[in-house]
């Protein structure tokens, strides 16, 4: 899975822009930025856990077919 240097540069630029936006949203305070990202990550992890439970219950009730490859 190789990609061109140009693509990597674009991805890097997008990441740098996202970093700048996050820092700016927190008024330039790096600790506040890290704190906000940790809170957001914990929220997303809890959402994933809830979705996994819901899918697991639906699978157990026969709402999903298993993949047989």
DSSP file (Angstrom, degrees, kcal/mol; ACC not computed):
  #  RESIDUE AA STRUCTURE BP1 BP2  ACC     N-H-->O    O-->H-N    N-H-->O    O-->H-N    TCO  KAPPA ALPHA  PHI   PSI    X-CA   Y-CA   Z-CA
    1    1 A X              0   0    0      0, 0.0     2,-0.3     0, 0.0     0, 0.0   0.000 360.0 360.0 360.0  82.9    0.0    0.0    0.0
    2    2 A X        -     0   0    0      0, 0.0     2,-0.3     0, 0.0     0, 0.0  -0.755 360.0-167.2-101.4 149.0    2.2    2.8   -1.3
    3    3 A X        -     0   0    0     -2,-0.3     2,-0.0     1,-0.0     5,-0.0  -0.934  29.6 -96.1-131.2 157.7    1.0    6.3   -1.8
    4    4 A X     >  -     0   0    0     -2,-0.3     4,-1.9     1,-0.1     3,-0.4  -0.318  31.1-117.6 -69.9 153.1    2.6    9.2   -3.6
    5    5 A X  H  > S+     0   0    0      1,-0.2     4,-2.2     2,-0.2     5,-0.1   0.834 115.8  60.2 -58.4 -31.0    4.7   11.7   -1.6
    6    6 A X  H  > S+     0   0    0      2,-0.2     4,-2.3     1,-0.2    -1,-0.2   0.905 103.4  49.3 -64.0 -41.6    2.1   14.4   -2.7
    7    7 A X  H  > S+     0   0    0     -3,-0.4     4,-2.7     2,-0.2     5,-0.2   0.920 110.6  49.9 -64.3 -43.7   -0.7   12.5   -1.0
    8    8 A X  H  X S+     0   0    0     -4,-1.9     4,-2.5     1,-0.2    -1,-0.2   0.887 110.1  51.3 -62.3 -37.7    1.3   12.1    2.2
    9    9 A X  H  X S+     0   0    0     -4,-2.2     4,-2.7     2,-0.2    -1,-0.2   0.912 110.0  49.2 -65.0 -42.6    2.0   15.9    2.1
   10   10 A X  H  X S+     0   0    0     -4,-2.3     4,-2.4     2,-0.2    -2,-0.2   0.919 112.3  47.8 -62.4 -43.7   -1.7   16.6    1.7
   11   11 A X  H  X S+     0   0    0     -4,-2.7     4,-2.4     1,-0.2    -2,-0.2   0.901 112.3  49.8 -63.9 -40.0   -2.6   14.3    4.6
   12   12 A X  H  X S+     0   0    0     -4,-2.5     4,-2.7    -5,-0.2    -2,-0.2   0.912 110.2  50.3 -64.5 -42.3    0.1   16.0    6.7
   13   13 A X  H  X S+     0   0    0     -4,-2.7     4,-2.5     2,-0.2    -2,-0.2   0.908 110.5  49.9 -62.2 -42.1   -1.2   19.4    5.8
   14   14 A X  H  X S+     0   0    0     -4,-2.4     4,-2.3     2,-0.2    -2,-0.2   0.909 111.7  48.4 -62.9 -42.2   -4.7   18.4    6.8
   15   15 A X  H  X S+     0   0    0     -4,-2.4     4,-2.5     2,-0.2    -2,-0.2   0.925 111.1  49.7 -64.1 -44.4   -3.5   17.0   10.1
   16   16 A X  H  X S+     0   0    0     -4,-2.7     4,-2.6     1,-0.2    -2,-0.2   0.898 111.0  50.2 -61.8 -40.1   -1.5   20.2   10.8
   17   17 A X  H  X S+     0   0    0     -4,-2.5     4,-2.4     2,-0.2    -1,-0.2   0.904 110.2  50.0 -64.1 -40.9   -4.6   22.3    9.9
   18   18 A X  H  X S+     0   0    0     -4,-2.3     4,-2.4     2,-0.2    -2,-0.2   0.899 110.7  49.9 -64.2 -40.5   -6.7   20.2   12.3
   19   19 A X  H  X S+     0   0    0     -4,-2.5     4,-2.5     2,-0.2     5,-0.2   0.942 111.0  49.0 -61.8 -48.0   -4.1   20.6   15.0
   20   20 A X  H  X S+     0   0    0     -4,-2.6     4,-2.4     1,-0.2    -2,-0.2   0.892 111.3  50.0 -59.4 -40.7   -4.1   24.4   14.5
   21   21 A X  H  X S+     0   0    0     -4,-2.4     4,-2.5     2,-0.2    -1,-0.2   0.905 110.1  49.9 -65.3 -42.0   -7.9   24.5   14.6
   22   22 A X  H  X S+     0   0    0     -4,-2.4     4,-0.9     2,-0.2    -2,-0.2   0.923 113.3  45.6 -63.0 -44.3   -8.0   22.5   17.9
   23   23 A X  H ><>S+     0   0    0     -4,-2.5     5,-2.9     1,-0.2     3,-0.5   0.909 113.6  49.8 -65.0 -42.0   -5.4   24.8   19.5
   24   24 A X  H ><5S+     0   0    0     -4,-2.4     3,-1.9     1,-0.2    -2,-0.2   0.890 105.0  57.3 -64.0 -39.5   -7.2   27.8   18.3
   25   25 A X  H 3<5S+     0   0    0     -4,-2.5    -1,-0.2     1,-0.3    -2,-0.2   0.759 107.3  50.0 -63.4 -23.8  -10.6   26.6   19.5
   26   26 A X  T X<5S-     0   0    0     -4,-0.9     3,-1.5    -3,-0.5    -1,-0.3   0.105 122.9-104.9-102.0  20.6   -9.0   26.4   23.0
   27   27 A X  T < 5S-     0   0    0     -3,-1.9    -3,-0.2     1,-0.3    -2,-0.1   0.747  70.8 -61.4  66.8  25.1   -7.7   29.9   22.9
   28   28 A X  T 3 <S+     0   0    0     -5,-2.9     2,-0.8     1,-0.2    -1,-0.3   0.441  98.0 138.4  83.5  -1.2   -4.1   28.8   22.3
   29   29 A X    <>  -     0   0    0     -3,-1.5     4,-2.0    -6,-0.3    -1,-0.2  -0.704  38.4-163.7 -83.3 111.2   -3.9   26.9   25.6
   30   30 A X  H  > S+     0   0    0     -2,-0.8     4,-2.6     1,-0.2     5,-0.2   0.883  88.1  51.4 -63.9 -40.6   -2.2   23.6   24.9
   31   31 A X  H  > S+     0   0    0      1,-0.2     4,-2.6     2,-0.2    -1,-0.2   0.906 110.5  48.9 -64.8 -40.4   -3.3   22.0   28.2
   32   32 A X  H  > S+     0   0    0      2,-0.2     4,-2.6     1,-0.2    -1,-0.2   0.881 110.6  52.1 -65.2 -37.0   -6.9   22.9   27.4
   33   33 A X  H  X S+     0   0    0     -4,-2.0     4,-2.2     2,-0.2    -2,-0.2   0.938 111.4  45.1 -63.8 -47.4   -6.5   21.5   23.9
   34   34 A X  H  X S+     0   0    0     -4,-2.6     4,-2.4     1,-0.2    -2,-0.2   0.920 113.3  51.3 -62.8 -43.1   -5.2   18.1   25.3
   35   35 A X  H  X S+     0   0    0     -4,-2.6     4,-2.4     1,-0.2    -2,-0.2   0.924 110.3  48.7 -59.2 -45.8   -7.9   18.0   27.9
   36   36 A X  H  X S+     0   0    0     -4,-2.6     4,-2.4     1,-0.2    -1,-0.2   0.886 111.3  49.8 -63.4 -39.0  -10.6   18.6   25.2
   37   37 A X  H  X S+     0   0    0     -4,-2.2     4,-2.4     2,-0.2    -1,-0.2   0.876 110.3  50.1 -68.6 -36.8   -9.2   15.9   23.0
   38   38 A X  H  X S+     0   0    0     -4,-2.4     4,-2.5     2,-0.2    -2,-0.2   0.923 111.6  48.2 -66.1 -43.6   -9.1   13.4   25.9
   39   39 A X  H  X S+     0   0    0     -4,-2.4     4,-2.2     2,-0.2    -2,-0.2   0.922 112.7  48.6 -61.8 -44.1  -12.7   14.2   26.7
   40   40 A X  H  X S+     0   0    0     -4,-2.4     4,-2.4     1,-0.2    -1,-0.2   0.905 111.2  50.3 -62.9 -41.1  -13.7   13.8   23.1
   41   41 A X  H  X S+     0   0    0     -4,-2.4     4,-2.5     2,-0.2    -2,-0.2   0.913 109.7  50.1 -64.4 -43.1  -11.8   10.5   22.8
   42   42 A X  H  X S+     0   0    0     -4,-2.5     4,-2.1     2,-0.2    -1,-0.2   0.896 110.3  51.3 -62.0 -40.1  -13.5    9.2   26.0
   43   43 A X  H  X S+     0   0    0     -4,-2.2     4,-2.1     2,-0.2    -2,-0.2   0.938 111.1  47.1 -60.9 -47.1  -16.9   10.2   24.6
   44   44 A X  H  X S+     0   0    0     -4,-2.4     4,-2.4     1,-0.2    -2,-0.2   0.880 110.0  53.4 -64.2 -38.0  -16.2    8.4   21.3
   45   45 A X  H  X S+     0   0    0     -4,-2.5     4,-2.2     1,-0.2    -1,-0.2   0.898 109.3  48.5 -63.5 -39.7  -15.0    5.3   23.2
   46   46 A X  H  X S+     0   0    0     -4,-2.1     4,-2.3     2,-0.2    -2,-0.2   0.880 110.1  52.1 -68.3 -36.3  -18.2    5.2   25.2
   47   47 A X  H  X S+     0   0    0     -4,-2.1     4,-2.4     2,-0.2    -2,-0.2   0.917 109.4  49.4 -63.4 -43.0  -20.2    5.5   22.0
   48   48 A X  H  X S+     0   0    0     -4,-2.4     4,-2.6     2,-0.2    -2,-0.2   0.919 110.1  51.3 -61.6 -43.8  -18.3    2.6   20.4
   49   49 A X  H  X S+     0   0    0     -4,-2.2     4,-2.0     1,-0.2    -2,-0.2   0.915 110.8  48.1 -61.1 -43.5  -19.0    0.5   23.5
   50   50 A X  H  X S+     0   0    0     -4,-2.3     4,-2.3     1,-0.2    -1,-0.2   0.909 112.3  48.8 -64.1 -41.9  -22.7    1.3   23.3
   51   51 A X  H  X S+     0   0    0     -4,-2.4     4,-2.6     1,-0.2     5,-0.2   0.888 109.1  52.9 -65.1 -38.5  -22.9    0.5   19.6
   52   52 A X  H  X S+     0   0    0     -4,-2.6     4,-2.3     2,-0.2    -1,-0.2   0.896 109.7  48.9 -63.9 -39.3  -21.0   -2.8   20.2
   53   53 A X  H  X S+     0   0    0     -4,-2.0     4,-2.6     2,-0.2    -2,-0.2   0.925 111.6  49.3 -63.7 -44.2  -23.6   -3.8   22.9
   54   54 A X  H  X S+     0   0    0     -4,-2.3     4,-2.3     1,-0.2    -2,-0.2   0.910 113.1  45.8 -63.3 -43.0  -26.4   -2.9   20.6
   55   55 A X  H  X S+     0   0    0     -4,-2.6     4,-2.7     2,-0.2    -1,-0.2   0.904 111.7  52.9 -66.6 -40.3  -25.0   -4.9   17.7
   56   56 A X  H  X S+     0   0    0     -4,-2.3     4,-2.3    -5,-0.2    -2,-0.2   0.918 110.8  46.3 -61.6 -44.3  -24.3   -7.8   20.0
   57   57 A X  H  X S+     0   0    0     -4,-2.6     4,-1.6     2,-0.2    -1,-0.2   0.910 113.0  49.6 -64.4 -42.3  -27.9   -7.9   21.3
   58   58 A X  H  <>S+     0   0    0     -4,-2.3     5,-2.8     1,-0.2     6,-0.5   0.895 111.3  49.5 -64.5 -39.1  -29.2   -7.7   17.7
   59   59 A X  H ><5S+     0   0    0     -4,-2.7     3,-1.6     1,-0.2     5,-0.2   0.918 109.1  52.0 -64.9 -43.1  -27.0  -10.5   16.6
   60   60 A X  H 3<5S+     0   0    0     -4,-2.3    -1,-0.2     1,-0.3    -2,-0.2   0.811 107.6  53.0 -64.4 -29.1  -28.1  -12.6   19.6
   61   61 A X  T 3<5S-     0   0    0     -4,-1.6    -1,-0.3    -5,-0.1    -2,-0.2   0.393 121.0-108.7 -87.1   3.4  -31.7  -12.0   18.6
   62   62 A X  T < 5S+     0   0    0     -3,-1.6    -3,-0.2    -4,-0.1    -2,-0.1   0.686  81.8 127.4  81.6  18.5  -31.0  -13.2   15.1
   63   63 A X      < +     0   0    0     -5,-2.8     2,-0.4    -6,-0.2    -4,-0.2   0.660  69.6  49.5 -82.2 -14.9  -31.3   -9.8   13.4
   64   64 A X  S    S-     0   0    0     -6,-0.5     2,-0.3    -5,-0.2    -2,-0.1  -0.965  79.4-134.4-122.7 141.1  -27.9  -10.2   11.7
   65   65 A X        -     0   0    0     -2,-0.4     2,-0.2     1,-0.1    -2,-0.0  -0.694  29.7-112.9 -87.4 145.9  -26.7  -13.2    9.8
   66   66 A X        -     0   0    0     -2,-0.3     2,-0.5     1,-0.1    -1,-0.1  -0.484  27.8-113.9 -77.7 151.3  -23.2  -14.4   10.5
   67   67 A X        -     0   0    0     -2,-0.2    -1,-0.1     1,-0.1     0, 0.0  -0.723  26.8-173.5 -84.4 125.5  -20.5  -14.1    7.8
   68   68 A X              0   0    0     -2,-0.5    -1,-0.1    -3,-0.0    -2,-0.0   0.390 360.0 360.0-104.4   3.7  -19.4  -17.4    6.6
   69   69 A X              0   0    0      0, 0.0    -2,-0.1     0, 0.0     0, 0.0   0.457 360.0 360.0  74.3 360.0  -16.6  -16.2    4.4
